[in-house]
Amino acid sequence: MADYLKPSDKLVTIFGGSGFLGRHIVRAFARRGWRVRVAVRRPDLAHFLTPLGGVGQVQAVQANLRYPESVAAAVVGARIVINASGVKAQSGRQSYEAVHTFGSREIAVAAKAAGAETLIQISGIGADAASRNLYIASKGRGDAAAREAFPEAIVLKPSVVFGPEDEFFNRFAELARLLPVLPVFGGGAVKLQPVYVGDIAQAAVSAIDGAAVAGKDYELGGPEVMTLREAMQRTLTIVERRRGLVGLPMGVSKRLAGLTELASSLSLGLFPSALATTKEQVDLLGTDNMVSVQAITEKRTLEGLGVAAQGFEAIAPTYLVRFRKSGQFEPSRFA
């Protein structure tokens, strides 16, 4: 019998389990025989997760990070609690502070009070409470709040995450379909270490299997480092589209991002999402996003967790091929 069909009394609660990364974590734990409770604001929109496990193995429950009572109810009886919640851009009550900082604190407090064995906090490389970037600062404060309430918490910090539903390479490919020339924010020299979303999910499973040291941070990066410009060019090669890449200074990039934010707001969501970005997102491109030498030395990496990182070229073509002008079933031809 497949592992995901075996009954189990092991229960994990995953906050943000319906998101891009969260759904891969749900699948990984279901396949290992865990009962999975997915804590989301709208359980009625999370039914697509049910087939990831056997009958009754994956269950969505309502939980709002702004309401501690719902958070506490979602972790009752859970041996493992995972916080994979997050927002890329602020909207209404879904602010960076509410989700990343306050939410992380409430999840950690609830997990400790419920007697959970392990708390896994999903953060990001470079998270820093002292940063001037609102997104990065809120992530840093969230990590500190989680560690304060649950000292044994394991924090996983990935670099740029890629996979079928990512908002990074998919965006470049969509822009190549819409525009004759692509802007390269910040000049494109920033270095990234893209990591496959499925590898992060496997890292979470390995962490609760004893591969991780309680109370430690783990930096997760893929097998290769590339600049932003290289990442865009490799995307263009996969989707077989010839487009010019125009480097923009950071100041110009931020002003352009501000204009797209304004356009998106005034258009009530009608402005193309592929063209919209935020000043915080652009600001992130001013700092390299790679696994540190210290993390490598101390084996606080994917490899240290026993996960063999999968490369960009092995995964990206499987989902970016849909952006080719001729699709995947015709002879290759550049557009």
C-alpha positions in Angstrom: 0.0 0.0 0.0 1.3 3.5 -0.9 2.5 5.5 2.1 -0.1 8.2 1.6 -2.9 5.6 1.9 -1.7 4.3 5.3 -3.7 5.4 8.3 -1.8 7.4 10.9 -2.3 9.1 14.2 0.5 11.6 13.4 -1.0 15.0 12.9 0.7 18.1 11.4 -0.9 21.5 11.1 0.3 23.6 8.2 -0.6 27.3 8.2 -0.6 28.7 4.6 -0.9 25.2 3.3 -2.9 26.3 0.2 -0.1 28.6 -1.0 2.6 27.9 -3.6 5.1 26.4 -1.1 2.5 25.2 1.4 0.8 22.8 -1.0 4.1 21.1 -1.7 4.7 20.7 2.0 1.2 19.2 2.4 1.9 16.7 -0.3 5.3 15.7 1.2 3.8 15.1 4.6 0.8 13.2 3.2 3.1 10.9 1.3 5.0 10.2 4.5 1.7 9.0 6.2 0.9 12.1 8.3 -2.6 13.4 8.8 -2.5 16.9 7.5 -4.6 19.8 8.9 -4.3 22.8 6.5 -5.1 26.0 8.4 -6.3 28.7 6.0 -8.6 31.7 6.0 -10.9 30.2 3.3 -11.2 26.4 3.7 -13.8 26.4 0.9 -11.1 27.4 -1.5 -8.7 24.7 -0.3 -10.6 21.6 -1.5 -8.0 21.1 -4.2 -5.6 19.8 -1.6 -7.8 16.8 -0.6 -6.5 14.5 -3.4 -2.9 14.9 -2.2 -3.7 12.2 0.4 -5.9 9.3 1.1 -9.6 9.7 2.1 -9.8 12.0 5.1 -6.0 12.4 5.4 -5.9 16.1 4.3 -8.4 18.4 6.0 -8.7 22.2 5.6 -9.8 24.2 8.7 -10.5 27.9 9.2 -7.8 30.0 10.9 -7.1 33.7 10.7 -3.7 34.9 12.0 -5.3 38.0 13.3 -7.5 36.0 15.6 -5.5 34.0 18.2 -8.5 31.8 19.1 -8.7 30.4 15.6 -5.0 29.8 15.5 -5.1 28.0 18.9 -8.0 25.8 17.7 -6.1 24.8 14.5 -3.1 23.4 16.4 -5.0 21.3 19.0 -3.5 17.8 19.0 -0.8 18.6 16.4 2.6 17.0 17.0 4.2 19.3 14.3 3.2 22.9 13.4 4.5 24.5 10.3 4.1 28.2 9.4 4.2 28.6 5.7 2.0 31.7 5.6 3.1 34.9 3.9 2.2 37.7 1.6 4.3 39.2 -1.3 2.5 42.5 -1.3 0.4 44.2 1.4 -3.4 44.5 0.8 -5.9 45.8 3.3 -5.6 43.9 6.6 -3.2 41.5 5.0 -0.1 43.6 5.9 3.4 42.4 6.3 3.2 43.1 10.0 -0.1 41.3 10.5 1.0 38.1 8.6 4.7 37.8 9.1 5.2 39.3 12.5 2.0 39.1 14.5 0.9 35.9 12.8 4.3 34.1 13.4 4.1 35.1 17.1 0.6 33.8 17.5 1.4 30.5 15.8 4.4 29.9 17.9 2.6 30.8 21.1 -0.3 28.4 20.2 2.1 25.6 19.2 3.9 25.8 22.5 0.7 26.0 24.6 -0.7 23.0 22.7 2.4 20.9 23.4 3.6 20.5 19.8 6.9 18.7 19.5 8.3 20.8 16.7 7.7 24.2 15.1 9.0 24.9 11.6 9.0 28.5 10.5 9.4 29.2 6.8 11.3 32.5 6.3 13.8 33.6 3.8 17.5 34.3 3.3 18.3 37.8 4.4 15.4 38.2 6.8 16.5 41.0 9.1 14.4 42.9 11.7 16.7 45.9 11.3 16.3 46.1 7.5 14.8 49.3 5.9 12.8 47.0 3.6 9.4 46.5 5.1 9.0 43.0 3.8 12.4 41.8 5.0 12.0 43.5 8.4 8.7 41.9 9.0 10.1 38.5 8.2 13.0 39.1 10.6 10.7 40.2 13.4 8.5 37.2 12.8 11.5 34.8 13.1 12.5 36.5 16.3 9.0 36.3 17.7 8.6 32.7 16.8 12.0 31.8 18.4 11.1 33.8 21.5 7.8 31.9 22.0 9.2 28.5 20.8 13.0 28.5 21.4 13.4 25.1 19.7 11.8 26.3 16.5 13.5 25.3 13.2 13.7 28.2 10.7 14.0 27.3 7.0 15.3 30.2 4.9 15.1 29.6 1.2 16.5 31.8 -1.6 14.3 32.6 -4.6 11.8 29.6 -4.9 11.0 28.2 -8.3 8.4 25.6 -9.4 5.2 25.3 -11.5 3.3 28.1 -9.8 6.2 30.4 -9.0 5.9 34.2 -9.3 9.5 34.6 -10.5 10.3 32.7 -13.7 6.7 32.5 -14.7 6.6 36.3 -14.6 9.6 36.7 -16.8 8.1 34.3 -19.3 4.7 36.2 -19.3 6.5 39.5 -19.8 8.3 38.0 -22.8 4.9 37.2 -24.2 3.6 40.8 -23.6 6.6 43.1 -24.3 9.3 43.4 -27.0 11.9 44.6 -24.4 12.2 43.5 -20.7 13.3 45.8 -17.9 16.0 44.4 -15.7 15.4 46.0 -12.3 18.5 47.2 -10.4 20.7 46.4 -13.4 20.5 42.7 -13.0 23.8 42.1 -11.2 22.3 40.8 -8.0 23.2 37.1 -7.4 20.5 34.5 -6.7 20.5 30.8 -5.8 17.1 29.5 -7.0 15.8 26.5 -5.0 13.1 24.1 -6.2 9.9 24.3 -4.1 9.7 20.5 -3.8 13.2 20.4 -2.2 12.0 22.8 0.5 9.1 20.6 1.2 11.5 17.6 1.5 13.7 19.7 3.8 10.7 20.2 6.1 10.0 16.5 6.3 13.7 15.8 6.9 13.8 18.4 9.7 11.2 16.6 11.7 12.8 13.2 11.0 15.8 14.3 13.1 18.1 15.8 10.4 17.8 19.3 11.8 19.1 20.7 15.1 16.4 22.3 17.2 16.7 26.1 17.5 18.8 26.5 14.3 18.3 28.3 11.1 18.8 26.5 7.7 19.6 28.4 4.5 18.2 26.6 1.4 19.6 27.3 -2.0 19.8 25.4 -5.3 22.9 23.9 -6.8 23.8 27.0 -8.8 24.1 30.7 -8.5 23.0 33.1 -11.2 22.5 36.8 -11.6 19.1 38.3 -12.2 20.0 39.0 -15.8 21.2 35.4 -16.3 18.0 34.1 -14.8 15.9 36.2 -17.3 18.1 35.2 -20.2 17.8 31.5 -19.3 14.0 31.9 -19.1 14.0 33.5 -22.6 16.0 30.6 -23.9 13.5 28.0 -22.5 10.4 29.9 -23.9 12.2 30.4 -27.2 11.6 34.2 -27.4 14.2 36.8 -28.4 13.8 39.9 -26.3 16.1 42.7 -25.4 17.1 43.1 -21.7 17.4 46.7 -20.6 19.2 47.3 -17.3 17.6 50.0 -15.1 19.3 51.7 -12.2 17.8 51.0 -8.8 16.4 54.5 -8.5 14.6 54.3 -11.8 13.5 50.8 -11.0 11.8 51.9 -7.7 10.0 54.8 -9.4 8.7 52.4 -12.1 7.6 50.0 -9.4 5.8 52.8 -7.7 3.9 53.7 -10.9 2.8 50.0 -11.4 1.6 50.0 -7.7 -0.4 53.1 -8.4 -1.8 51.7 -11.6 -2.8 48.4 -10.0 -4.5 50.2 -7.2 -6.4 52.7 -9.4 -7.5 50.0 -11.9 -9.2 48.0 -9.2 -7.2 44.9 -10.1 -7.5 45.3 -13.9 -3.9 46.2 -14.4 -2.0 43.1 -15.7 -0.4 41.3 -12.7 2.7 40.4 -14.7 3.4 44.1 -15.1 2.8 45.0 -11.4 5.5 45.0 -8.8 6.2 46.8 -5.5 9.1 49.0 -4.3 9.8 46.5 -1.6 10.2 43.7 -4.2 12.5 45.8 -6.3 14.5 46.8 -3.2 15.2 43.1 -2.6 17.2 43.1 -5.8 19.8 45.3 -4.2 21.2 42.5 -2.1 22.6 39.1 -3.1 20.3 36.2 -2.1 22.6 33.2 -1.6 23.4 30.6 1.1 26.1 32.0 3.3 29.6 30.5 3.8 28.8 30.1 7.5 25.7 28.0 6.8 27.6 25.8 4.3 30.5 25.3 6.9 28.0 24.4 9.6 26.0 22.2 7.3 22.8 24.3 7.8 21.8 23.7 4.1 19.7 21.4 2.0 22.6 19.0 1.8 22.9 19.2 5.6 19.3 18.1 5.8 19.9 15.2 3.5 18.2 16.7 0.4 19.9 16.6 -3.0 19.1 20.0 -4.6 17.5 19.8 -8.1 18.8 22.3 -10.7 16.8 24.9 -12.6 17.4 23.3 -16.0 16.0 20.0 -14.8 12.7 21.5 -13.6 11.9 24.9 -15.3 11.3 23.6 -18.8 8.6 21.3 -17.6 6.4 24.3 -16.7 7.7 27.2 -18.8 7.2 25.4 -22.1 3.6 26.7 -22.2 4.9 30.2 -22.9 6.5 29.1 -26.2 4.8 30.6 -29.3 4.4 27.2 -30.9 3.8 25.3 -27.6 5.6 22.1 -26.8 4.3 19.9 -29.6 5.7 21.8 -32.6 9.4 22.1 -33.8 11.2 24.8 -31.8 11.2 28.2 -33.4 12.2 31.5 -31.7 9.6 34.2 -31.6 
